[in-house]
Amino acid sequence: MERNLLDNKIEYLKGVGPKRAELLNKELDIYTFGDLLFHFPFRYIDKSQVHKISEINSDQVYYQLIGKVTQMQSHGKQRVTRISANFTDESGSIELVWFKGLKWIKTRFEPDKKYVLFGKASVFNNQFNFVHPDIEDYQPDVIPVGESLEGVYSTTEKLKNNGLGSKQLAKLIKNLLSQLSQTIPENLPKSMLEKHRLMGRNQALHQIHLPRNQKDIQAATLRLKFEEYFFMQLNMLLRKRKREAFSKGVVFQKVGNLVNLFYKHYLPFSLTNAQKKVIREIRHDLGSGHQMNRLLQGDVGSGKTIVALMAMLIALDNGYQAALMAPTEILAVQHYHSLKELLSDMPVKIALLTGSTKARDRKPIHESLEDGSLQIIIGTHALIEEKVKFKHLALTIIDEQHRFGVAQRARFWEKTTTPPHMLVMTATPIPRTLAMTQYGDLDISVIDELPPGRKPVKTIHLYHSQRLRLISFMKKQIAEGRQIYIVYPLIKESEKLDLIYLQEGYESLLRDFPEPHYRICVVHGQMKAEDKEFEMQRFVKGQAHIMVATTVIEVGVNIPNASVMVIEHADRFGLSQLHQLRGRVGRGADQSYCILMTDFKLSADGRKRMSTMVRTTDGFEIAAVDLELRGPGETQGTRQSGPVGLKIGNLIKDEKLIKHVRAVVNQMLDDDPHLLKPENQNTKAFFISQFRQSFDWGQIG
């Protein structure tokens, strides 16, 4: 019965109805009673004390007063724009001000009646006042005695305008809790609650919404965070164990001629210790008999491509095919050219397949993949189209994996009888907490060492008013034989964003860098593939000094002679994007520079992004700040963006708790792998109800 009650549509809760339900759906993703119950307060206000007006000072923000509303006045010549009144108690009086709901305010108060006021004290003309305070009728038996805290809930302007501000949401939740009474079922084993000193689920859900004191809030928060991380980790660790137990992988029995030939004669530089360690981890997976499912993290320029190539050559030595999928055509082409060059003197057949590959070229590619003569295929989403068939695909490598959905990665499984080994790579470093939650079902390898001889890129933040300094610096770099990227956030002018868009920037550059002395090429996402490739090749071959581009060059473009990256309106980019763009330079032996151009007026977040980029080149530190500023994407399921699937957990602050919970789940599964013990039945039933669409328990149990 309880499960049904939490699944009830929100419109059936007293005080909601169809119109408000539609708004709650759209504005806060609240569709059911359960969704409302798990809409937690983001802070609490203390109503345990009643103050006198004479006690108001700048040390405290919120006050609760008891008094009378007097001397109400309307202001405005043509129409009423605000209403002011005095609020008085035995110690003095203070001004109240309203700018909205004026008709209702006019008739709301009686002069000799007592009211309870709660609000934020602000200062105007050196006097304290209250703007839009909460005011309720005074009822002596309702005034809080002792300890009392009230939750503040996130809401939106639309909801407020329809009578669903924080206070109204609190009333709805209180009403819901009274209906649920003591009937919210427990979903963690009793022994676990006792061992880790956690309160029961029912108590926690009541106390998080209706706490008496800070201790209540802390205990309820700990319990609900533990639960949230517990089921997230249970889902991922069950997947991992299922894969290890049931997912047979092709066994690569040898490291043969191709690997040895490449390593001894064609490897362009010595491998770093970090690269060697990762290759050993991959070799172990490939020979284990289980399907490899490994995430390879490596900062920009750390040498992931060589590691990927060594893995592909192991597959080829064992008679199998390998595929590498990239999110953009530019990156796929870049991979194809660099791998083709590395393999130019080796007996390996490699091809490129993208959306732009012409029909006449597709046919022989399809045929040679199907008959097994084509050993390595590089491409975009075109690789997972139904018509692409392989004879012996056994290794798939996915670059910049965050650009692909779970379903897209899984499409490779359909192309073989035995699931291919999977290596997913990212140059966007992942903070440990996110790795434990988002990628907890994968084995993780990290290349945390740059090749020797690489100089860290110097990052400088300039304002648009310092553009002459920038132009002078660019001319000096070009005179020294270097090349320059200039990246813009937009292609065409936007009415909403007053930015120097790419076209205007290009025209301005032509004035500062006139032809034929200087040559400029342009690359953006709306160009035809062949035009883009032509312009890119001009830059690669050194025929253009400056490349003007949008973020299509964010990943994969490798031009060692490019030593300067200028990012216009850098505050419009996320930190991970800025870090990726900066990684396009610093690939040669010369000192490289990243110049961040912004207006002087910056938001607090924008300023923090700029200072972080100037301060550090450590991708993991940047990723941690990015997570803090931007918040992570949904950690499970198929959505790749949007709010994280956490209602109360905080990935920035909860690293110790996540580690602890992961260990608890592992211990539970070691003891009872299929959750068959009587004490674990509630946990199993709840897990199935939550994850039934994404997890097939039958394949485990």
NUTI-886048 format. One record per residue (C-alpha): residue in one letter; x, y, z. Coordinates in steps of 0.02 Angstrom, whole numbers, padded with zeros to 5 digits, always signed. Layout:
N
AXYZ;...
END
This chain:
701
M+00000+00000+00000;E+00142+00120+00046;R+00227+00097-00120;N+00062+00141-00206;L+00041+00296-00098;L+00215+00364-00142;D+00178+00328-00326;N+00017+00430-00322;K+00014+00574-00445;I+00050+00740-00359;E-00114+00817-00421;Y-00207+00704-00298;L-00121+00782-00147;K-00237+00903-00055;G-00191+01081-00104;V-00117+01038-00274;G-00241+00992-00413;P-00210+00978-00602;K-00149+01156-00637;R-00021+01162-00496;A+00029+00982-00533;E+00075+01031-00711;L+00183+01173-00645;L+00269+01059-00518;N+00303+00934-00659;K+00382+01065-00772;E+00471+01174-00644;L+00537+01048-00516;D+00517+00875-00595;I+00392+00831-00457;Y+00266+00705-00526;T+00222+00596-00376;F+00200+00601-00187;G+00372+00519-00176;D+00452+00656-00282;L+00384+00788-00163;L+00441+00691-00010;F+00618+00689-00081;H+00618+00875-00121;F+00727+00920+00029;P+00756+01091+00109;F+00918+01175+00052;R+00931+01273+00216;Y+00836+01304+00377;I+00780+01459+00469;D+00776+01466+00658;K+00607+01511+00731;S+00651+01461+00907;Q+00671+01640+00967;V+00556+01790+00972;H+00650+01956+00967;K+00606+02133+01015;I+00617+02269+00880;S+00748+02358+00986;E+00861+02203+00973;I+00878+02212+00781;N+01059+02241+00729;S+01179+02201+00588;D+01245+02043+00674;Q+01092+01940+00631;V+00995+01920+00468;Y+00826+01840+00509;Y+00709+01895+00647;Q+00544+01838+00721;L+00439+01975+00803;I+00266+01989+00883;G+00174+02153+00863;K+00041+02257+00773;V+00033+02327+00596;T-00005+02515+00595;Q+00002+02671+00485;M-00017+02584+00317;Q+00021+02698+00168;S+00008+02678-00021;H+00143+02758-00131;G+00138+02807-00316;K+00062+02950-00416;Q-00032+02867-00561;R-00044+02693-00483;V+00010+02612-00321;T+00189+02548-00338;R+00222+02502-00156;I+00142+02495+00015;S+00230+02535+00178;A+00174+02509+00357;N+00243+02517+00534;F+00262+02361+00640;T+00264+02400+00825;D+00295+02310+00988;E+00327+02375+01164;S+00510+02412+01121;G+00485+02518+00964;S+00432+02513+00780;I+00506+02466+00611;E+00453+02496+00430;L+00378+02357+00323;V+00378+02371+00131;W+00285+02275-00005;F+00304+02292-00195;K+00194+02144-00247;G+00021+02080-00203;L-00031+02257-00154;K-00220+02235-00169;W-00215+02091-00046;I-00094+02180+00073;K-00212+02332+00083;T-00350+02228+00163;R-00243+02098+00253;F-00212+02180+00424;E-00320+02244+00567;P-00247+02387+00671;D-00272+02314+00846;K-00232+02133+00806;K-00068+02048+00850;Y+00035+01963+00715;V+00193+01856+00707;L+00320+01926+00583;F+00468+01829+00515;G+00587+01907+00390;K+00757+01966+00335;A+00810+02134+00406;S+00879+02250+00271;V+00945+02429+00279;F+00874+02578+00183;N+00925+02760+00219;N+01024+02698+00370;Q+00865+02624+00446;F+00819+02440+00465;N+00662+02380+00375;F+00579+02219+00316;V+00536+02194+00132;H+00399+02064+00098;P+00407+01984+00272;D+00306+01828+00315;I+00164+01880+00429;E+00039+01763+00514;D-00098+01786+00642;Y-00032+01776+00820;Q-00089+01619+00910;P-00004+01601+01081;D-00015+01410+01079;V+00068+01400+00906;I+00217+01513+00942;P+00371+01398+00950;V+00436+01361+01123;G+00614+01296+01140;E+00687+01225+00980;S+00607+01248+00808;L+00681+01253+00632;E+00589+01282+00469;G+00649+01213+00303;V+00673+01327+00153;Y+00635+01241-00014;S+00696+01282-00188;T+00557+01348-00298;T+00539+01459-00453;E+00457+01625-00497;K+00319+01535-00593;L+00280+01426-00442;K+00283+01575-00324;N+00161+01670-00436;N+00044+01521-00425;G+00050+01509-00236;L+00188+01380-00223;G+00330+01471-00137;S+00441+01387-00008;K+00313+01409+00131;Q+00173+01329+00029;L+00286+01183-00021;A+00327+01158+00164;K+00139+01149+00203;L+00110+01021+00064;I+00254+00914+00129;K+00190+00926+00307;N+00018+00871+00247;L+00097+00726+00151;L+00199+00670+00303;S+00041+00667+00410;Q-00039+00551+00281;L+00113+00438+00277;S+00120+00435+00468;Q+00241+00295+00520;T+00219+00191+00362;I+00373+00232+00256;P+00458+00061+00237;E+00640+00030+00284;N+00756-00015+00140;L+00921-00050+00230;P+00956-00204+00340;K+00929-00178+00527;S+01106-00242+00565;M+01179-00110+00447;L+01083+00031+00533;E+01146-00027+00702;K+01326-00053+00647;H+01341+00117+00563;R+01231+00209+00689;L+01102+00265+00563;M+00924+00317+00604;G+00777+00230+00521;R+00714+00289+00352;N+00543+00344+00415;Q+00619+00447+00555;A+00749+00524+00438;L+00617+00581+00311;H+00513+00661+00449;Q+00663+00745+00531;I+00739+00814+00370;H+00577+00910+00339;L+00523+00946+00519;P+00680+00954+00627;R+00679+01014+00806;N+00864+01059+00807;Q+01029+01048+00712;K+01063+00872+00781;D+00903+00810+00696;I+00959+00885+00530;Q+01134+00809+00541;A+01072+00634+00586;A+00935+00635+00452;T+01054+00703+00319;L+01184+00568+00357;R+01054+00430+00345;L+00979+00493+00181;K+01150+00524+00100;F+01206+00349+00152;E+01049+00275+00072;E+01071+00375-00088;Y+01253+00323-00111;F+01215+00145-00054;F+01092+00107-00195;M+01198+00199-00323;Q+01349+00093-00275;L+01245-00067-00265;N+01185-00038-00443;M+01362-00011-00509;L+01450-00147-00410;L+01317-00275-00460;R+01345-00228-00643;K+01533-00246-00619;R+01516-00415-00535;K+01392-00474-00666;R+01511-00425-00804;E+01658-00510-00719;A+01558-00669-00687;F+01458-00687-00847;S+01533-00577-00981;K+01660-00686-01069;G+01788-00591-01170;V+01894-00642-01317;V+02060-00706-01249;F+02209-00620-01330;Q+02340-00755-01298;K+02495-00671-01365;V+02588-00509-01390;G+02653-00543-01566;N+02752-00478-01713;L+02656-00315-01743;V+02674-00254-01563;N+02859-00299-01558;L+02894-00225-01730;F+02809-00060-01684;Y+02888-00051-01511;K+03065-00083-01574;H+03067+00015-01737;Y+02923+00140-01754;L+02880+00204-01580;P+02915+00393-01600;F+02969+00420-01419;S+03004+00321-01260;L+02849+00276-01163;T+02827+00358-00993;N+02814+00246-00840;A+02630+00291-00827;Q+02599+00233-01007;K+02692+00070-00975;K+02588+00038-00818;V+02424+00067-00912;I+02478-00047-01056;R+02515-00184-00928;E+02339-00162-00853;I+02260-00172-01026;R+02364-00325-01074;H+02307-00413-00915;D+02123-00376-00955;L+02140-00434-01135;G+02211-00602-01082;S+02095-00633-00934;G+01950-00714-01025;H+01833-00577-00960;Q+01773-00431-01064;M+01881-00278-01031;N+01782-00124-00979;R+01914+00005-00938;L+01913+00194-00925;L+02078+00275-00974;Q+02102+00448-00901;G+02245+00553-00963;D+02269+00739-00965;V+02285+00829-01131;G+02447+00776-01217;S+02485+00631-01099;G+02496+00502-01240;K+02331+00407-01235;T+02334+00379-01424;I+02495+00276-01418;V+02421+00169-01278;A+02263+00143-01383;L+02369+00094-01534;M+02469-00033-01433;A+02304-00112-01376;M+02242-00118-01557;L+02403-00202-01615;I+02380-00337-01481;A+02207-00369-01554;L+02280-00380-01730;D+02419-00499-01673;N+02281-00616-01612;G+02187-00611-01778;Y+02051-00486-01730;Q+01990-00315-01787;A+01989-00152-01687;A+01879+00003-01701;L+01907+00179-01633;M+01756+00294-01621;A+01773+00484-01596;P+01632+00609-01562;T+01672+00730-01704;E+01730+00713-01883;I+01879+00827-01853;L+01939+00717-01710;A+01909+00556-01810;V+02008+00627-01958;Q+02147+00682-01840;H+02158+00507-01763;Y+02157+00428-01935;H+02300+00536-02000;S+02408+00514-01845;L+02382+00325-01836;K+02407+00305-02022;E+02572+00398-02009;L+02628+00292-01859;L+02584+00132-01955;S+02646+00191-02126;D+02789+00064-02135;M+02692-00079-02055;P+02583-00214-02137;V+02421-00148-02063;K+02264-00099-02159;I+02174+00052-02085;A+02026+00156-02148;L+01917+00305-02101;L+01726+00299-02099;T+01622+00455-02057;G+01458+00534-02109;S+01552+00623-02250;T+01628+00465-02325;K+01561+00457-02503;A+01452+00309-02555;R+01581+00246-02681;D+01711+00237-02541;R+01594+00160-02414;K+01562+00001-02511;P+01742-00064-02512;I+01759-00016-02327;H+01601-00113-02281;E+01659-00263-02383;S+01835-00268-02312;L+01768-00252-02133;E+01651-00398-02167;D+01784-00510-02245;G+01911-00463-02109;S+02044-00389-02224;L+02021-00215-02148;Q+02102-00226-01977;I+02078-00052-01898;I+01931+00063-01930;I+01927+00242-01865;G+01764+00340-01870;T+01619+00432-01793;H+01441+00373-01756;A+01446+00300-01933;L+01535+00148-01858;I+01381+00095-01759;E+01259+00104-01906;E+01168-00059-01937;K+01246-00088-02108;V+01423-00088-02037;K+01469-00270-02003;F+01632-00346-01942;K+01708-00518-01964;H+01811-00522-01803;L+01784-00362-01701;A+01861-00390-01529;L+01918-00217-01469;T+01824-00052-01471;I+01903+00111-01414;I+01793+00261-01380;D+01877+00431-01369;E+01807+00575-01267;Q+01679+00452-01200;H+01575+00587-01111;R+01512+00641-01284;F+01427+00472-01311;G+01273+00400-01225;V+01271+00229-01143;A+01157+00163-01281;Q+01279+00219-01418;R+01424+00128-01334;A+01319-00029-01316;R+01284-00034-01504;F+01455-00113-01530;W+01397-00264-01428;E+01269-00303-01563;K+01405-00322-01695;T+01486-00478-01618;T+01433-00640-01533;T+01560-00614-01393;P+01557-00435-01324;P+01711-00339-01384;H+01836-00274-01259;M+01797-00092-01221;L+01923+00046-01186;V+01846+00218-01158;M+01964+00368-01154;T+01945+00543-01089;A+02059+00695-01082;T+01937+00775-00960;P+02005+00723-00790;I+01872+00655-00674;P+01875+00697-00488;R+01885+00542-00377;T+01708+00562-00308;L+01635+00571-00484;A+01740+00421-00539;M+01671+00320-00392;T+01491+00366-00433;Q+01482+00388-00621;Y+01611+00259-00674;G+01609+00143-00524;D+01570-00009-00634;L+01727+00020-00741;D+01908-00019-00704;I+02003+00145-00708;S+02179+00180-00775;V+02263+00349-00760;I+02408+00421-00861;D+02469+00550-00736;E+02634+00593-00818;L+02671+00701-00970;P+02804+00649-01098;P+02978+00720-01056;G+03025+00889-01129;R+02849+00962-01123;K+02844+01136-01049;P+02686+01187-00952;V+02579+01310-01050;K+02584+01488-00977;T+02408+01554-00954;I+02373+01742-00952;H+02207+01831-00921;L+02186+01994-01019;Y+02039+02114-01033;H+01973+02175-01202;S+02047+02346-01161;Q+02220+02265-01171;R+02196+02205-01351;L+02342+02307-01420;R+02457+02212-01303;L+02385+02048-01370;I+02408+02098-01554;S+02589+02149-01522;F+02623+01982-01436;M+02542+01883-01579;K+02648+01974-01710;K+02805+01934-01611;Q+02759+01748-01602;I+02722+01741-01789;A+02890+01826-01825;E+02972+01684-01726;G+02887+01557-01841;R+02745+01507-01725;Q+02560+01484-01765;I+02408+01544-01668;Y+02231+01483-01631;I+02093+01608-01594;V+01932+01529-01529;Y+01762+01615-01522;P+01606+01555-01432;L+01489+01597-01578;I+01488+01589-01767;K+01360+01726-01802;E+01302+01875-01701;S+01176+01835-01566;E+01043+01960-01513;K+01052+01896-01335;L+01241+01888-01314;D+01342+02043-01353;L+01498+01947-01404;I+01632+01973-01534;Y+01569+01835-01646;L+01683+01740-01761;Q+01644+01833-01923;E+01671+02005-01847;G+01829+01943-01761;Y+01896+01877-01926;E+01864+02044-02013;S+01949+02138-01871;L+02100+02022-01881;L+02117+02056-02067;R+02144+02240-02024;D+02276+02200-01891;F+02357+02059-01990;P+02340+02111-02174;E+02372+01990-02317;P+02487+01942-02401;H+02608+01967-02256;Y+02492+01867-02140;R+02376+01724-02186;I+02220+01677-02088;C+02112+01521-02104;V+01936+01492-02033;V+01860+01331-01963;H+01687+01310-01885;G+01554+01177-01865;Q+01437+01242-02000;M+01563+01223-02141;K+01556+01078-02264;A+01674+00938-02216;E+01786+00962-02368;D+01800+01151-02338;K+01841+01120-02155;E+01974+00992-02202;F+02050+01111-02333;E+02064+01253-02205;M+02131+01135-02072;Q+02266+01070-02190;R+02322+01248-02230;F+02358+01269-02045;V+02436+01095-02026;K+02555+01129-02171;G+02603+01300-02101;Q+02521+01395-02246;A+02416+01497-02123;H+02483+01592-01972;I+02318+01608-01879;M+02170+01490-01867;V+02006+01574-01819;A+01889+01440-01752;T+01744+01392-01641;T+01757+01247-01518;V+01764+01119-01659;I+01951+01118-01620;E+01921+01082-01436;V+01983+00903-01449;G+02105+00809-01555;V+02191+00938-01665;N+02379+00910-01646;I+02491+01044-01721;P+02658+01055-01626;N+02705+01222-01708;A+02548+01309-01637;S+02610+01396-01480;V+02472+01520-01439;M+02288+01489-01397;V+02183+01647-01383;I+02008+01617-01312;E+01887+01762-01340;H+01753+01787-01207;A+01835+01649-01107;D+01710+01671-00966;R+01576+01599-01081;F+01664+01430-01080;G+01662+01297-00946;L+01825+01252-00858;S+01841+01081-00938;Q+01817+01161-01110;L+01949+01294-01072;H+02069+01157-01015;Q+02037+01058-01174;L+02067+01211-01283;R+02227+01252-01190;G+02283+01073-01228;R+02290+01114-01414;V+02453+01206-01382;G+02609+01153-01289;R+02634+01002-01401;G+02806+01053-01464;A+02969+01096-01376;D+02938+01286-01377;Q+02856+01383-01236;S+02669+01397-01269;Y+02538+01521-01208;C+02351+01523-01176;I+02274+01698-01174;L+02102+01715-01094;M+02011+01871-01157;T+01862+01940-01059;D+01769+02099-01016;F+01822+02182-00854;K+01650+02148-00781;L+01643+01963-00734;S+01526+01856-00629;A+01599+01777-00472;D+01600+01607-00560;G+01682+01682-00715;R+01818+01761-00610;K+01849+01596-00519;R+01864+01503-00685;M+01992+01629-00750;S+02096+01626-00589;T+02093+01434-00586;M+02157+01425-00766;V+02296+01551-00731;R+02346+01464-00569;T+02357+01281-00623;T+02377+01162-00770;D+02332+01011-00663;G+02180+00936-00748;F+02119+00849-00590;E+02121+01011-00490;I+02029+01099-00632;A+01901+00958-00640;A+01868+00973-00453;V+01836+01161-00467;D+01728+01131-00621;L+01624+01002-00526;E+01602+01127-00384;L+01548+01269-00500;R+01446+01177-00629;G+01387+01020-00542;P+01403+00848-00622;G+01287+00774-00753;E+01170+00633-00705;T+01278+00494-00636;Q+01177+00346-00696;G+01061+00306-00839;T+01065+00371-01016;R+01052+00560-00989;Q+01221+00641-01015;S+01179+00813-00946;G+01056+00896-00830;P+01048+00884-00641;V+01141+00745-00553;G+01033+00600-00494;L+01066+00649-00313;K+00934+00728-00202;I+01041+00762-00050;G+01218+00699-00084;N+01358+00820-00126;L+01498+00746-00232;I+01618+00885-00183;K+01600+00863+00005;D+01558+00678+00022;E+01715+00589-00039;K+01747+00501+00129;L+01565+00447+00144;I+01560+00380-00036;K+01718+00276-00005;H+01643+00211+00157;V+01477+00165+00076;R+01565+00080-00071;A+01661-00029+00053;V+01499-00070+00146;V+01413-00124-00016;N+01562-00230-00069;Q+01563-00315+00101;M+01376-00350+00088;L+01396-00427-00086;D+01545-00533-00030;D+01436-00601+00110;D+01274-00619+00009;P+01308-00600-00180;H+01125-00620-00233;L+01046-00539-00079;L+00956-00700-00033;K+00969-00684+00156;P+00805-00639+00245;E+00881-00480+00321;N+00922-00415+00145;Q+00750-00443+00066;N+00687-00264+00093;T+00848-00197+00015;K+00831-00312-00135;A+00647-00269-00161;F+00683-00082-00153;F+00830-00099-00273;I+00724-00192-00400;S+00586-00060-00387;Q+00712+00081-00418;F+00822+00002-00552;R+00705-00121-00638;Q+00721-00030-00804;S+00911-00024-00806;F+00959-00187-00720;D+00909-00367-00753;W+00918-00452-00584;G+00886-00620-00667;Q+01059-00611-00745;I+01135-00601-00572;G+01025-00711-00465;
END
